[in-house]
Amino acid sequence: MSAVADEGARRAGRRPVTSRFEIEHIALDLFAEHGFDATTVDDIAQAAGIGRRTFFRYYASKNDVPWGAFDDQLARMRATFAALAPDVPVMTGIREVVLDFNDVTPEEQPWHRQRLRLILGTPTLQAYSTLRYAAWRQVVADYVALRLGTSPEALVPLTVGHASLGVALAAYETWLTSDEELRDLLDEAFRALETGLIPGELA
């Protein structure tokens, strides 16, 4: 049994957790203390007072834990795009939806910071993260394609999807090393994207 499992066993008397958020918070603490690679599904389950079967009802794998309810969030993102007024400029709409996607309550922000630090800084997660990034980009590309009346696989929707992801990742990385608000950083970065990134007089 690993050291993390020993710690989980010592917590065996605690009540079983009953929500995805609780499991994720316990897992994020274990990842921060022992490292992502050294923490097993059994470690998380024991620390949470649940069985492996319960864990896998929430997550297909350990790699899914840092991403939380990502598929549900993407579905909400699609719905938010669909609800935008048709006269909203395309890039303005993307900025508004990305800000909504990243709207995190104050009490959840420390956990969100841990998630992003783990996702962006753990080599083991990089290949898996690529799949998640692709799904996020697709939502953006689908919206752009709908507005332009073209295919999501066309050059411009694909380009906007990639550019939007890059801008968001830059804002996340800055947030992890600064005291600025994530929403402010995302807003600034996407406004820059709307106007061509570099001011006209400097381009």
Helices and strands as residue ranges (DSSP letters): H 3-10, H 20-34, H 41-48, H 52-58, G 62-67, H 70-83, H 90-101, G 106-108, H 109-121, G 123-125, H 126-148, H 155-176, H 182-194
